[in-house]
Amino acid sequence: MPELDTGNNSWILISAALVLLMTPGLALFYGGLTRAKSVINMMLKCLVAIGTTSIVWMLVGESMATDGSGNFFPTDFSGAFGLDYVTDLGTVDGGVSAGAMSAFGMMFAIITVALIAGAVADRMKFSSWVVFAVAWVVLVYAPVAYWVWGSGWIDGLGVMDYAGGTAVHANAGAAALALALVVGRRVGWKDGTFAPHNLPLVVIGAGLLWFGWFGFNAGSAFVADEAAGLALLNTQVATAAAILAWLVIDRLRGIKPSVLGACSGVIAGLVAITPAAGLVAPLGAVAIGAIAGVICPLAIGLKHKLGYDDSLDVVGLHMVAGIWGSMAVGLFAVADITEVTWGDAQNGLFYGGSFGFFANQTGAVFAVVGYSFVVALIIGLILKFTIGVRISEEDELAGIDAAQHGEAGYDLPVNGEAFPAPTSPTDAPDKVQA
């Protein structure tokens, strides 16, 4: 058993805390993007992901994700069941405590689940969301984490996913698409007004996500070394490039420069660099971020042509940028870097690498997208035909916050006078405003 390295252990503890901060940050980001009458529901869906996923991860999630059987699907759930093994106060590679590593993995699972919620803003039953979140962690996230980072088949192909482009973002984006299709379009979609109600909240949320993402990507080095520094630097420059590229594309499309576009560029760049953060050079990171800033706004525009209502663009940002970033590893990876950070010297195609490496990167991410979409679709359909997945049209028009939670995000004035938050759905129609 390695001796405890207090420096490395401290870095993972800090990184785990940073990754946890991303979920409240996401709650603010998503909350600002919704209408005022939906902000509480969206924030609560993010926060409840912390509660449900933490317990599920402790009970069976980590056992599945760390299964050492080598089977196609994890079958040995006893290795970390209930996380009892951390009470031995042992360490893992790098001299990091088992408890710190377990917590770090748990935070990844939490944010991945929370990402999905944005696709079904305004209209999905809260109870159905909770059930979906639990089922998806067990049936999709944990097995995919095992495939990509454990001893699963994707890991066996030599696929590199530094911090979660395949396992986190493409995975969550595919599930979001499936769930949005099952729940259906919002009332008045295409013709109604669904503009963000609070852009300052969006900026605050984006800032917290960006800050927490340094723990997400640099923490995935698992030690406080040169790889962590490279991952942090690449995360920064890729995101910067994505912001600028997004604003340029908007301008070319006749859209004025906007804070919403800049914040969307932040997310696109962060997602795209995640699988490549510790595998590419800074110039490669800039290219990855810039291309994400170009393709993501174009992808978001397709939802209106294809007719699916992804409320907060989880598909266009997380699935598309996650797929691109995972593929980009096969283009921009530098062997001198990957040998140190991944233990496998591989050049991307642009550095003289093999097409096989690129093909494996591409095939793996699309396999995960397909698996996540199908299983999420099945879970969603089961819920739809049992407990139901959607609130009534009346409740949706009045506001999901009042109907599902008896709360309002703001005490908005009526006839010049403030009013208290509604205590029942019947209070909603003339008090909670869009």
ChimeraX attribute file (.defattr): number of C-alpha atoms within 10 A of each C-alpha:
attribute: neighborCount
match mode: 1-to-1
recipient: residues
	/A:1	8
	/A:2	12
	/A:3	13
	/A:4	17
	/A:5	15
	/A:6	12
	/A:7	15
	/A:8	20
	/A:9	23
	/A:10	16
	/A:11	22
	/A:12	27
	/A:13	20
	/A:14	17
	/A:15	26
	/A:16	25
	/A:17	17
	/A:18	23
	/A:19	28
	/A:20	25
	/A:21	19
	/A:22	28
	/A:23	28
	/A:24	21
	/A:25	26
	/A:26	26
	/A:27	28
	/A:28	25
	/A:29	29
	/A:30	26
	/A:31	30
	/A:32	25
	/A:33	26
	/A:34	26
	/A:35	20
	/A:36	22
	/A:37	27
	/A:38	29
	/A:39	27
	/A:40	22
	/A:41	30
	/A:42	30
	/A:43	24
	/A:44	19
	/A:45	23
	/A:46	26
	/A:47	18
	/A:48	18
	/A:49	24
	/A:50	21
	/A:51	12
	/A:52	17
	/A:53	28
	/A:54	17
	/A:55	15
	/A:56	19
	/A:57	28
	/A:58	18
	/A:59	18
	/A:60	21
	/A:61	29
	/A:62	28
	/A:63	24
	/A:64	28
	/A:65	29
	/A:66	22
	/A:67	24
	/A:68	17
	/A:69	13
	/A:70	16
	/A:71	14
	/A:72	13
	/A:73	17
	/A:74	22
	/A:75	14
	/A:76	18
	/A:77	18
	/A:78	14
	/A:79	17
	/A:80	22
	/A:81	17
	/A:82	18
	/A:83	19
	/A:84	12
	/A:85	13
	/A:86	16
	/A:87	9
	/A:88	9
	/A:89	10
	/A:90	16
	/A:91	20
	/A:92	15
	/A:93	14
	/A:94	17
	/A:95	19
	/A:96	25
	/A:97	24
	/A:98	20
	/A:99	20
	/A:100	21
	/A:101	18
	/A:102	17
	/A:103	21
	/A:104	25
	/A:105	18
	/A:106	23
	/A:107	24
	/A:108	23
	/A:109	26
	/A:110	26
	/A:111	25
	/A:112	23
	/A:113	29
	/A:114	26
	/A:115	26
	/A:116	31
	/A:117	30
	/A:118	28
	/A:119	27
	/A:120	28
	/A:121	26
	/A:122	27
	/A:123	26
	/A:124	26
	/A:125	21
	/A:126	20
	/A:127	14
	/A:128	17
	/A:129	22
	/A:130	16
	/A:131	15
	/A:132	19
	/A:133	23
	/A:134	17
	/A:135	18
	/A:136	20
	/A:137	22
	/A:138	19
	/A:139	16
	/A:140	22
	/A:141	25
	/A:142	24
	/A:143	26
	/A:144	27
	/A:145	27
	/A:146	29
	/A:147	26
	/A:148	26
	/A:149	22
	/A:150	21
	/A:151	20
	/A:152	24
	/A:153	19
	/A:154	25
	/A:155	17
	/A:156	13
	/A:157	14
	/A:158	15
	/A:159	24
	/A:160	29
	/A:161	27
	/A:162	27
	/A:163	25
	/A:164	29
	/A:165	30
	/A:166	33
	/A:167	32
	/A:168	27
	/A:169	33
	/A:170	33
	/A:171	32
	/A:172	32
	/A:173	30
	/A:174	28
	/A:175	33
	/A:176	30
	/A:177	25
	/A:178	26
	/A:179	27
	/A:180	27
	/A:181	19
	/A:182	21
	/A:183	22
	/A:184	17
	/A:185	18
	/A:186	23
	/A:187	14
	/A:188	10
	/A:189	14
	/A:190	12
	/A:191	7
	/A:192	9
	/A:193	10
	/A:194	17
	/A:195	12
	/A:196	17
	/A:197	18
	/A:198	17
	/A:199	18
	/A:200	15
	/A:201	19
	/A:202	26
	/A:203	21
	/A:204	17
	/A:205	24
	/A:206	24
	/A:207	19
	/A:208	21
	/A:209	27
	/A:210	23
	/A:211	17
	/A:212	22
	/A:213	24
	/A:214	24
	/A:215	27
	/A:216	29
	/A:217	30
	/A:218	30
	/A:219	27
	/A:220	25
	/A:221	26
	/A:222	21
	/A:223	21
	/A:224	18
	/A:225	14
	/A:226	14
	/A:227	23
	/A:228	23
	/A:229	18
	/A:230	22
	/A:231	31
	/A:232	20
	/A:233	19
	/A:234	31
	/A:235	30
	/A:236	24
	/A:237	22
	/A:238	31
	/A:239	28
	/A:240	20
	/A:241	22
	/A:242	31
	/A:243	24
	/A:244	19
	/A:245	23
	/A:246	31
	/A:247	24
	/A:248	18
	/A:249	18
	/A:250	20
	/A:251	13
	/A:252	10
	/A:253	10
	/A:254	9
	/A:255	12
	/A:256	12
	/A:257	14
	/A:258	13
	/A:259	14
	/A:260	16
	/A:261	20
	/A:262	22
	/A:263	23
	/A:264	24
	/A:265	30
	/A:266	28
	/A:267	23
	/A:268	34
	/A:269	36
	/A:270	33
	/A:271	33
	/A:272	37
	/A:273	38
	/A:274	33
	/A:275	29
	/A:276	32
	/A:277	35
	/A:278	35
	/A:279	35
	/A:280	28
	/A:281	19
	/A:282	19
	/A:283	13
	/A:284	24
	/A:285	33
	/A:286	23
	/A:287	18
	/A:288	31
	/A:289	35
	/A:290	25
	/A:291	23
	/A:292	34
	/A:293	35
	/A:294	21
	/A:295	19
	/A:296	27
	/A:297	22
	/A:298	16
	/A:299	16
	/A:300	18
	/A:301	12
	/A:302	13
	/A:303	16
	/A:304	12
	/A:305	8
	/A:306	8
	/A:307	12
	/A:308	18
	/A:309	21
	/A:310	27
	/A:311	24
	/A:312	23
	/A:313	24
	/A:314	25
	/A:315	30
	/A:316	23
	/A:317	29
	/A:318	28
	/A:319	31
	/A:320	24
	/A:321	32
	/A:322	34
	/A:323	27
	/A:324	26
	/A:325	37
	/A:326	33
	/A:327	30
	/A:328	27
	/A:329	32
	/A:330	29
	/A:331	24
	/A:332	27
	/A:333	29
	/A:334	24
	/A:335	21
	/A:336	15
	/A:337	20
	/A:338	21
	/A:339	14
	/A:340	14
	/A:341	21
	/A:342	18
	/A:343	10
	/A:344	14
	/A:345	16
	/A:346	25
	/A:347	25
	/A:348	23
	/A:349	19
	/A:350	14
	/A:351	14
	/A:352	14
	/A:353	19
	/A:354	15
	/A:355	13
	/A:356	13
	/A:357	22
	/A:358	23
	/A:359	13
	/A:360	18
	/A:361	26
	/A:362	21
	/A:363	16
	/A:364	25
	/A:365	27
	/A:366	19
	/A:367	14
	/A:368	25
	/A:369	23
	/A:370	16
	/A:371	17
	/A:372	27
	/A:373	22
	/A:374	16
	/A:375	18
	/A:376	26
	/A:377	21
	/A:378	15
	/A:379	21
	/A:380	27
	/A:381	18
	/A:382	15
	/A:383	19
	/A:384	15
	/A:385	9
	/A:386	10
	/A:387	12
	/A:388	16
	/A:389	24
	/A:390	23
	/A:391	17
	/A:392	14
	/A:393	12
	/A:394	13
	/A:395	20
	/A:396	21
	/A:397	19
	/A:398	23
	/A:399	29
	/A:400	32
	/A:401	26
	/A:402	28
	/A:403	26
	/A:404	20
	/A:405	16
	/A:406	18
	/A:407	25
	/A:408	25
	/A:409	17
	/A:410	16
	/A:411	15
	/A:412	17
	/A:413	13
	/A:414	11
	/A:415	7
	/A:416	7
	/A:417	8
	/A:418	12
	/A:419	14
	/A:420	12
	/A:421	18
	/A:422	20
	/A:423	14
	/A:424	13
	/A:425	19
	/A:426	14
	/A:427	15
	/A:428	24
	/A:429	16
	/A:430	9
	/A:431	22
	/A:432	26
	/A:433	17
	/A:434	15
